[in-house]
Amino acid sequence: MRFRFWLLIALALMLAALAGCANAPGGARGGPSVTPGPIKTLRPTFTPTPAKPKATVTPGGAAAQAPAPSGQAQAPAPSGQAQPATVAPTLEPSPTPVPPSPTPEKAGMTISSPGATNVRSGPGTTFTKIGEVQQGQSFAITGKNQAGTWWQFSFNGRPAWISGEMVSANAAAQSVEVIALAAPPTAVPQPAAPRPVQPAPAPVQPTAAPPPPPAAIFSQGGAEFRNADNTDFGVVTFWGRLGPTGSNPVSGGYRMKITSPSGGGETAFVGEWQNAYPGLADSQFRYNAKFEAPRAAGGYRAVVVDGSGKEVSDPISGSLLDRTHDVILSWFPR
């Protein structure tokens, strides 16, 4: 700008000088000429270009301001004003998974009695036998009787019962519901066929009738059988129980009389309960009379007799298989 200014001043001075020479006396007529002085050449001056502002660096090391696009001016940050610090994003912690609730134990049992054990239609030996289970089999328990001595379970798709002395039940079995069942069905007596009318016999002199036999003191409670899968044993054992196992046993000089295919004999009822298999708590049951005979298939008969040999109980009879190794007999006071 200065260079142009001074250039214009110099040109104006030159034009003024030339005009003066033309108007001077004798200038146009060959008068004395005036020689102009040397013109000073003006040097151009340098106009500095303003420097571009530098990017401000934050304490974290990242630029606080991004560079402006090409050809576009960028306004500098106000003097003395702190640039905002770059804040790193914070990751929220993942929620802690909640562990699942433990599954409650279901009522169940495992057959602990050696060999085969009878399964019945109700909680007692007087109910009908509907099958057998083997040692080591496990079942879910669905109910129990009022006394808690028999367990109900599903056997071949139908409700069945087994004595608690023949199984090992878990702790959850104690909370199953009590199943109330009616007494086992009894045979309905059929009316006798009418007899033909016979002529009345001639009257005879009456004689004294013999006294009726005394009623049996003990009623039979049934029998349980245990059958093995093979015949690798030589004896069959008859276990007698005189009285309910939940109370004191009955002794009083009574004896158990056995007749079996391989022979028979008698053995006394003792005044305390015995364990059938000492040392095997899960497989044992109680008895107070025991009789062993050689193993053989065929019919048997068992009865209670007093000290004179007179039968004082209902007899129990049945058939033994060639693989039967245990017969559990029960009688109860009337």
C-alpha positions in Angstrom: 0.0 0.0 0.0 2.8 2.4 0.9 4.5 1.6 -2.4 1.5 2.7 -4.4 1.1 5.8 -2.3 4.6 7.1 -2.9 4.4 6.1 -6.6 1.3 8.3 -7.1 3.0 11.2 -5.3 6.1 10.9 -7.6 3.9 10.9 -10.7 2.0 14.0 -9.5 5.2 15.9 -9.0 6.5 15.0 -12.4 3.3 16.2 -14.1 3.5 19.5 -12.2 7.1 20.0 -13.3 6.2 19.4 -16.9 3.3 21.8 -16.8 5.5 24.5 -15.3 8.1 24.2 -18.1 5.4 24.5 -20.7 4.0 27.7 -19.3 7.4 29.4 -18.5 8.4 32.4 -20.8 10.2 31.2 -23.8 9.7 27.7 -23.0 7.8 27.0 -26.2 9.9 29.3 -28.1 13.3 27.8 -27.5 13.9 29.5 -24.2 16.2 28.0 -21.7 15.1 24.4 -20.8 14.9 23.1 -17.3 16.5 19.7 -16.7 14.5 17.7 -14.2 16.4 16.1 -11.2 16.7 12.3 -10.9 13.6 10.4 -9.7 14.1 8.3 -6.6 13.0 4.8 -7.2 10.8 3.5 -4.4 11.5 0.0 -2.9 8.5 -2.2 -2.2 7.9 -2.9 1.5 7.1 -6.5 2.9 3.7 -7.0 4.4 3.8 -9.9 6.9 1.1 -12.6 6.7 -0.5 -13.4 10.1 0.4 -16.8 11.5 -2.1 -19.5 11.8 -3.1 -20.4 15.4 -1.8 -23.6 16.8 -4.1 -26.3 18.2 -4.3 -26.4 22.0 -3.3 -29.7 23.6 -5.3 -30.8 26.6 -3.6 -32.4 29.7 -4.7 -35.9 28.5 -2.6 -35.4 25.3 -5.5 -35.1 22.8 -6.1 -31.9 20.7 -8.8 -29.7 22.3 -9.8 -28.3 18.9 -10.0 -30.1 15.5 -8.3 -28.3 12.6 -10.6 -26.2 10.4 -11.3 -27.3 6.8 -9.1 -26.0 4.0 -9.9 -22.4 3.1 -12.0 -21.7 6.3 -10.6 -19.6 9.1 -10.9 -20.9 12.6 -11.6 -18.6 15.6 -9.0 -18.9 18.3 -10.1 -19.8 21.8 -10.5 -16.7 24.1 -7.3 -15.8 26.0 -7.1 -17.1 29.6 -10.1 -19.5 29.2 -9.3 -23.2 30.1 -10.2 -25.8 27.5 -12.6 -28.5 28.7 -10.9 -31.8 29.5 -11.9 -34.9 27.6 -13.8 -37.3 29.8 -13.4 -41.0 29.1 -16.7 -43.0 29.1 -17.4 -45.1 32.2 -18.4 -48.8 31.8 -21.3 -49.9 34.0 -20.6 -53.2 35.9 -22.6 -56.2 34.6 -25.3 -57.4 37.1 -24.3 -60.4 39.3 -26.3 -63.5 38.2 -28.7 -64.8 40.9 -28.1 -68.6 41.6 -31.1 -70.8 41.0 -33.0 -72.1 44.0 -32.2 -75.7 45.0 -34.7 -78.4 43.8 -36.4 -80.0 46.9 -35.7 -83.7 47.4 -38.5 -86.0 46.3 -39.7 -88.8 48.5 -38.2 -92.1 47.4 -37.1 -95.5 48.6 -34.7 -98.4 47.6 -35.5 -102.0 48.1 -33.1 -103.2 50.8 -34.4 -106.7 51.5 -32.3 -109.5 49.8 -33.9 -111.4 47.0 -37.6 -110.8 46.0 -40.1 -108.9 48.2 -43.8 -109.0 47.8 -45.9 -106.0 46.6 -49.5 -105.8 47.8 -52.7 -104.0 47.0 -52.9 -102.5 50.4 -50.9 -101.7 53.6 -50.9 -105.1 55.2 -50.1 -108.8 54.6 -53.9 -109.6 54.4 -54.1 -107.6 51.2 -53.7 -109.3 47.8 -50.2 -109.9 46.5 -49.9 -108.2 43.1 -46.2 -108.8 42.3 -42.6 -108.8 43.4 -39.6 -106.3 43.5 -35.9 -107.0 43.7 -33.2 -105.7 46.0 -31.6 -102.5 44.7 -34.6 -101.2 42.8 -35.7 -97.6 43.5 -39.2 -96.1 43.4 -40.9 -92.7 44.2 -43.1 -92.8 47.3 -46.6 -91.4 46.8 -48.2 -92.1 50.2 -48.1 -94.0 53.5 -50.5 -95.7 55.9 -51.7 -94.1 59.2 -49.0 -95.8 61.3 -46.2 -95.0 58.8 -45.1 -98.6 58.5 -46.1 -99.2 54.8 -45.3 -97.1 51.7 -47.4 -96.6 48.7 -45.8 -96.4 45.2 -46.6 -96.9 41.5 -46.0 -100.5 40.4 -46.7 -101.3 36.7 -49.0 -98.3 36.4 -51.1 -99.0 39.5 -50.9 -98.0 43.2 -49.1 -100.7 45.3 -47.9 -101.1 48.8 -44.7 -102.5 50.5 -43.7 -102.9 54.1 -41.3 -100.2 55.4 -39.1 -103.0 56.9 -38.2 -104.1 53.5 -36.9 -100.8 52.1 -34.7 -97.8 52.9 -36.6 -94.5 52.5 -35.1 -91.0 52.4 -36.0 -88.2 54.7 -38.5 -86.6 52.3 -40.7 -89.7 52.6 -41.8 -88.7 56.1 -43.8 -85.7 54.7 -45.9 -87.7 52.1 -49.7 -87.8 52.7 -51.5 -90.5 54.6 -53.6 -92.7 52.3 -56.7 -94.1 54.0 -57.9 -97.4 52.6 -60.8 -99.7 53.4 -60.2 -103.1 55.0 -59.3 -105.9 52.5 -62.4 -107.5 50.9 -63.6 -110.7 52.5 -65.4 -113.6 50.8 -69.2 -113.2 50.7 -70.8 -116.4 51.9 -73.0 -118.1 49.3 -76.4 -119.4 50.3 -76.4 -123.2 50.6 -78.4 -125.2 48.0 -81.7 -126.5 49.4 -81.5 -130.1 50.6 -84.2 -132.6 49.9 -86.7 -133.1 52.7 -85.9 -136.3 54.6 -88.4 -138.0 56.8 -87.9 -137.2 60.4 -85.9 -139.8 62.2 -87.3 -141.6 65.1 -86.8 -139.7 68.4 -83.8 -140.8 70.3 -82.8 -140.2 73.9 -80.8 -137.0 74.0 -77.2 -137.3 75.1 -74.8 -134.6 76.4 -73.1 -132.7 73.6 -69.3 -132.4 73.8 -68.1 -128.9 74.6 -67.1 -126.8 71.6 -63.4 -126.4 71.0 -61.9 -123.3 72.4 -61.6 -120.4 70.1 -58.1 -119.7 68.8 -56.2 -117.3 71.0 -54.1 -115.8 68.1 -55.3 -114.7 64.6 -53.0 -115.1 61.7 -51.6 -112.0 60.1 -50.4 -113.5 56.9 -47.0 -114.5 55.4 -44.3 -112.7 53.4 -42.0 -114.6 51.0 -38.5 -113.9 49.8 -37.4 -115.7 46.7 -33.9 -115.6 45.3 -32.9 -115.5 41.6 -31.1 -118.8 41.9 -30.9 -121.8 44.2 -27.4 -121.3 45.6 -28.5 -122.0 49.2 -29.5 -125.0 51.2 -32.1 -123.9 53.7 -35.4 -122.1 54.0 -35.9 -120.0 57.1 -39.3 -119.5 58.8 -39.4 -116.3 60.9 -42.2 -116.1 63.5 -43.7 -112.9 65.0 -46.2 -113.3 67.8 -47.7 -109.9 68.5 -47.4 -106.5 66.8 -43.8 -105.4 66.2 -44.7 -102.0 67.7 -45.2 -103.5 71.2 -43.7 -106.1 73.4 -43.6 -109.6 71.8 -45.8 -112.5 73.2 -44.0 -115.5 74.6 -45.6 -117.3 77.6 -44.5 -120.8 76.7 -46.0 -120.6 73.2 -44.2 -122.4 70.3 -44.2 -122.1 66.5 -44.9 -125.5 64.9 -43.7 -125.9 61.2 -44.5 -128.6 58.7 -42.5 -128.3 55.5 -41.8 -130.5 52.4 -38.4 -131.4 53.9 -39.5 -132.0 57.5 -40.9 -130.1 60.4 -40.4 -129.1 64.1 -41.2 -126.6 66.8 -39.3 -123.6 68.2 -40.2 -121.3 71.2 -41.3 -117.7 71.0 -38.9 -115.6 73.1 -39.8 -112.5 75.2 -37.8 -109.9 73.1 -37.6 -109.0 69.5 -34.5 -110.1 67.5 -33.0 -108.6 64.4 -33.0 -111.0 61.4 -29.7 -109.8 59.9 -27.5 -108.2 62.6 -25.2 -105.6 61.1 -27.4 -104.9 58.1 -29.7 -102.2 59.4 -31.3 -101.5 56.1 -32.3 -105.1 55.5 -33.3 -106.5 58.9 -36.7 -107.1 60.4 -37.9 -108.2 63.8 -38.9 -111.7 64.9 -39.1 -113.7 68.1 -39.1 -117.3 66.8 -37.0 -118.9 64.1 -37.0 -122.3 62.4 -34.8 -123.6 59.5 -35.5 -126.5 57.2 -33.7 -127.9 54.1 -34.8 -126.1 51.0 -37.4 -127.9 49.0 -40.5 -126.9 46.9 -44.0 -127.9 48.1 -46.7 -127.1 50.6 -46.1 -125.9 54.2 -48.2 -125.3 57.3 -47.4 -123.1 60.4 -49.4 -122.8 63.6 -48.9 -121.6 67.3 -49.2 -124.3 70.0 -49.1 -124.0 73.8 -47.0 -126.0 76.2 -49.2 -129.1 75.8 -49.0 -129.1 72.0 -52.5 -127.8 71.5 -53.0 -125.5 68.6 -54.0 -122.0 69.8 -53.9 -119.9 66.6 -55.2 -119.8 63.1 -52.9 -121.9 60.9 -51.0 -120.3 58.0 -50.3 -122.5 54.9 -49.0 -122.0 51.4 -46.5 -123.3 48.8 -42.7 -122.9 48.7 -40.7 -122.5 45.5 -37.4 -124.2 45.0 -35.8 -120.7 45.3 -37.7 -119.6 48.4 -35.3 -118.7 51.2 -37.3 -116.7 53.8 -41.0 -117.0 55.0 -42.1 -114.3 57.5 -45.1 -115.4 59.6 -47.2 -113.2 61.8 -49.9 -113.8 64.5 -51.7 -111.3 66.7 -53.7 -111.7 69.9 -57.4 -111.6 69.4 
